[in-house]
Amino acid sequence: MKLKINYNLSLSELIQECKYNGTYDQVSKKINTDNFPIQHEDRQEWVEAKLYPLKSGFVVEEEIKKMNENGYRPATFIEVLTLSAKYPELQRSNLIVALSPVIENYVLTISGNPTERSLSLFELKYARTTLVVCK
């Protein structure tokens, strides 16, 4: 899937684009600029991305090596939030994590169910799907 990444948006603007401010949507207070700093760049870029399954007991470094060997890299949290904005229904059936950054063994996660979507931190060892981007 194609994603147009806007590197000039603030974290709050990215979250607002995902429409996480509705009645049922939830955003963890730990999703903040201290944990997820953004270096603003005046550019936009198209990337090719896909969902990548993670197996139980995976080791991050080994998975990243496999991704790199196949021409991919882990998506950043900015790219995962962009996915959430463009394809909000994907997270209703997939718990999708951003492997960058890892904060004390927790990662940014988009998830949901038929009535709500959430943006939270999730323990890395339980992650099962991540987003990867073509290098």
PyMOL commands that set and color helices and strands:
alter all, ss='L'
color gray80, all
select helices_A, chain A and resi 11-17+60-69+77-86+90-93+124-126
alter helices_A, ss='H'
color red, helices_A
select strands_A, chain A and resi 2-6+26-27+44-53+72-74+96-103+106-112+117-123+129-134
alter strands_A, ss='S'
color yellow, strands_A
deselect
rebuild
show_as cartoon
